């Protein structure tokens, strides 16, 4: 088994690209954003830590996290953003490892990881990724999509884009780039062309696959022991 990462800028279409891979290759996808939503459900450890560090103002009346209010705080304050990252990222990465290991046991030939902050976050995970695909879009299109999706003002949308690493930097560190400023069909053609090249070249992955298997086994074992002792999950 090998890992393919899909990263890129906010509102560039990373999830759409992953959906193409699922549709045509029936590939398993691990979505970091989906995990980030699951770990902040009421009562969970991350939810409690956010409450301790950010107060009741970032929660709704039903105790669910108000992601919009939290977003306004962290995109206005770099230190607050770092605090949130320190709370959430280790848990997100543990869950990613667990899901990858599950697919490894199931015999999946490869897994796609949707990782918006692959380059921004210091994680050993990047060392086990075979190929990285960066999804980019023209800034005006990126801004328009973000404003529409999150109901943000122009100023807020620009602020959130600026908070991330530039698309140029991400593209330079990636193996492939998908330009997603055009039509759905154009994006799909690029995505399918790239994934075919990656799948056809996976015979070079044998050694790293063995290392990944060993590493995931260790992580799973340690996670199980910690969970048994401290009842985190």
C-alpha positions as CSV (number, residue, x, y, z in Angstrom):
1,X,0.0,0.0,0.0
2,X,1.1,3.6,-0.7
3,X,-0.1,7.0,0.3
4,X,-1.1,9.9,-1.9
5,X,-1.6,13.3,-0.4
6,X,-4.0,16.0,-1.8
7,X,-3.2,19.4,-0.5
8,X,-3.6,23.0,-1.7
9,X,-5.2,26.3,-0.8
10,X,-8.5,26.9,0.9
11,X,-11.5,26.7,-1.6
12,X,-9.3,25.4,-4.4
13,X,-11.2,22.1,-4.7
14,X,-9.2,19.5,-2.8
15,X,-12.4,17.6,-1.8
16,X,-13.7,17.6,-5.4
17,X,-10.4,16.1,-6.6
18,X,-10.7,13.4,-3.9
19,X,-14.2,12.7,-5.0
20,X,-13.0,12.0,-8.6
21,X,-10.5,9.5,-7.2
22,X,-13.3,7.8,-5.3
23,X,-15.6,7.7,-8.2
24,X,-13.2,6.3,-10.8
25,X,-10.8,4.3,-8.6
26,X,-13.0,3.4,-5.6
27,X,-10.1,4.6,-3.5
28,X,-10.2,5.0,0.3
29,X,-9.9,8.7,1.3
30,X,-8.9,10.0,4.7
31,X,-10.2,13.6,5.2
32,X,-8.4,15.7,7.8
33,X,-11.1,18.3,7.8
34,X,-13.8,15.6,8.5
35,X,-11.7,14.3,11.4
36,X,-11.3,17.9,12.7
37,X,-15.1,18.2,12.9
38,X,-15.5,14.8,14.6
39,X,-13.0,15.4,17.4
40,X,-14.7,18.6,18.5
41,X,-18.1,17.0,19.2
42,X,-19.5,17.9,22.6
43,X,-17.8,16.2,25.5
44,X,-14.8,14.9,23.6
45,X,-11.3,15.8,25.0
46,X,-10.5,18.3,22.2
47,X,-13.9,20.0,22.8
48,X,-13.0,20.3,26.5
49,X,-9.6,21.8,25.8
50,X,-11.0,24.3,23.4
51,X,-13.6,25.4,26.0
52,X,-10.8,25.8,28.6
53,X,-8.6,27.9,26.2
54,X,-11.2,29.9,24.3
55,X,-14.2,30.1,26.6
56,X,-18.0,29.7,26.1
57,X,-18.1,32.4,23.4
58,X,-17.0,30.0,20.7
59,X,-19.9,27.5,21.5
60,X,-23.5,27.5,20.5
61,X,-26.4,27.1,23.0
62,X,-26.5,23.4,22.3
63,X,-22.8,23.2,23.3
64,X,-21.6,22.4,19.7
65,X,-18.6,24.3,18.5
66,X,-19.3,27.5,16.6
67,X,-16.7,27.1,14.0
68,X,-17.4,30.6,12.5
69,X,-16.8,32.4,15.8
70,X,-13.7,30.3,16.5
71,X,-12.4,31.1,12.9
72,X,-12.8,34.8,13.5
73,X,-10.7,34.6,16.6
74,X,-7.8,32.5,15.2
75,X,-7.6,34.3,11.9
76,X,-7.2,37.6,13.8
77,X,-4.7,36.3,16.3
78,X,-1.6,34.2,15.3
79,X,-1.0,33.0,18.9
80,X,-4.6,31.9,19.3
81,X,-4.2,30.0,16.0
82,X,-1.1,28.3,17.3
83,X,-2.9,27.3,20.5
84,X,-5.7,25.7,18.6
85,X,-3.3,23.9,16.4
86,X,-1.4,22.5,19.4
87,X,-4.8,21.2,20.7
88,X,-6.1,19.7,17.5
89,X,-3.3,18.6,15.3
90,X,-1.8,15.7,17.4
91,X,-5.3,14.2,17.8
92,X,-6.0,14.6,14.0
93,X,-2.8,12.9,13.2
94,X,-3.4,10.0,15.5
95,X,-6.8,9.5,13.9
96,X,-5.2,9.6,10.4
97,X,-2.7,6.9,11.4
98,X,-5.5,4.8,12.8
99,X,-7.6,5.1,9.6
100,X,-4.6,4.4,7.3
101,X,-3.7,1.3,9.4
102,X,-7.3,0.1,9.1
103,X,-7.1,0.4,5.3
104,X,-3.7,-1.3,5.3
105,X,-5.2,-4.3,7.2
106,X,-8.0,-4.4,4.7
107,X,-5.5,-4.7,1.8
108,X,-6.2,-1.4,0.1
109,X,-3.6,-0.8,-2.7
110,X,-3.4,2.9,-1.9
111,X,-5.0,5.6,0.3
112,X,-5.6,9.2,-0.5
113,X,-5.0,11.7,2.3
114,X,-6.8,15.0,2.0
115,X,-4.5,17.3,4.0
116,X,-5.0,21.0,3.7
117,X,-2.1,21.9,6.0
118,X,0.3,19.2,4.9
119,X,3.2,21.7,4.6
120,X,2.2,24.0,7.4
121,X,2.2,21.3,10.1
122,X,5.4,19.7,11.3
123,X,4.5,16.0,11.0
124,X,6.4,12.8,10.3
125,X,3.5,11.7,8.1
126,X,5.0,13.5,5.1
127,X,7.9,11.1,5.2
128,X,5.6,8.2,4.3
129,X,3.7,9.9,1.4
130,X,4.6,8.6,-2.0
131,X,3.3,11.5,-4.1
132,X,1.8,14.9,-3.3
133,X,-0.8,16.6,-5.4
134,X,-1.4,20.3,-5.0
135,X,-4.8,21.8,-6.1
136,X,-4.6,25.5,-6.9
137,X,-6.9,28.1,-8.4
138,X,-6.7,31.8,-9.4
139,X,-7.0,34.0,-6.3
140,X,-10.1,35.8,-7.5
141,X,-11.9,32.5,-8.0
142,X,-10.5,31.2,-4.7
143,X,-11.9,34.3,-2.9
144,X,-15.3,34.1,-4.6
145,X,-15.7,30.4,-3.7
146,X,-14.7,31.0,-0.1
147,X,-17.1,34.0,0.3
148,X,-19.9,31.9,-1.2
149,X,-19.2,28.7,0.8
150,X,-18.6,30.3,4.2
151,X,-20.7,33.5,3.8
152,X,-17.6,35.7,4.4
153,X,-16.9,39.3,3.6
154,X,-14.1,40.0,1.1
155,X,-11.8,41.1,3.9
156,X,-12.4,37.9,5.9
157,X,-11.9,35.7,2.9
158,X,-8.6,37.4,2.0
159,X,-7.5,37.1,5.7
160,X,-8.1,33.4,5.7
161,X,-6.2,32.9,2.4
162,X,-3.3,35.0,3.7
163,X,-3.1,32.9,6.9
164,X,-2.0,29.9,4.8
165,X,1.2,29.2,3.0
166,X,1.1,30.6,-0.6
167,X,-0.1,28.4,-3.4
168,X,3.2,29.0,-5.2
169,X,5.2,27.6,-2.3
170,X,2.9,24.5,-1.9
171,X,3.1,23.8,-5.7
172,X,6.9,23.9,-5.6
173,X,7.0,21.3,-2.9
174,X,4.5,19.0,-4.6
175,X,5.0,16.3,-7.3
176,X,1.9,17.3,-9.3
177,X,-0.3,20.4,-9.6
178,X,-4.0,20.5,-10.6
179,X,-5.2,23.9,-11.8
180,X,-8.8,24.1,-10.8
181,X,-9.9,27.5,-12.0
182,X,-11.9,26.1,-15.0
183,X,-14.6,23.5,-15.5
184,X,-15.3,20.4,-13.6
185,X,-14.4,18.4,-16.7
186,X,-11.0,20.0,-17.0
187,X,-10.3,19.3,-13.3
188,X,-11.4,15.7,-13.7
189,X,-9.1,15.2,-16.7
190,X,-6.1,16.5,-14.9
191,X,-6.9,14.4,-11.8
192,X,-7.4,11.2,-13.7
193,X,-4.2,11.7,-15.7
194,X,-2.2,12.2,-12.6
195,X,-3.6,9.3,-10.6
196,X,-3.0,7.0,-13.5
197,X,0.6,7.9,-13.6
198,X,0.9,7.4,-9.9
199,X,-0.8,4.0,-9.8
200,X,1.2,2.8,-12.8
201,X,4.5,3.7,-11.0
202,X,3.7,2.1,-7.6
203,X,6.0,-0.8,-8.1
204,X,8.7,1.5,-6.7
205,X,6.9,1.6,-3.4
206,X,7.7,-1.8,-2.0
207,X,10.4,-0.9,0.5
208,X,8.6,2.2,1.8
209,X,5.4,0.2,2.1
210,X,7.1,-2.3,4.4
211,X,8.4,0.6,6.5
212,X,4.9,2.1,6.6
213,X,3.4,-1.1,7.7
214,X,5.9,-1.5,10.6
215,X,5.4,2.2,11.6
216,X,1.6,1.9,11.6
217,X,1.8,-1.2,13.6
218,X,3.8,0.5,16.3
219,X,1.5,3.6,16.3
220,X,-1.6,1.4,16.6
221,X,0.0,-0.6,19.4
222,X,1.0,2.6,21.3
223,X,-2.4,4.1,20.7
224,X,-4.2,1.0,22.0
225,X,-2.0,0.9,25.2
226,X,-2.6,4.6,25.9
227,X,-6.3,4.3,25.3
228,X,-6.5,1.3,27.6
229,X,-4.7,3.1,30.3
230,X,-6.2,6.6,30.1
231,X,-9.5,6.0,28.2
232,X,-9.0,8.8,25.8
233,X,-11.2,7.4,23.1
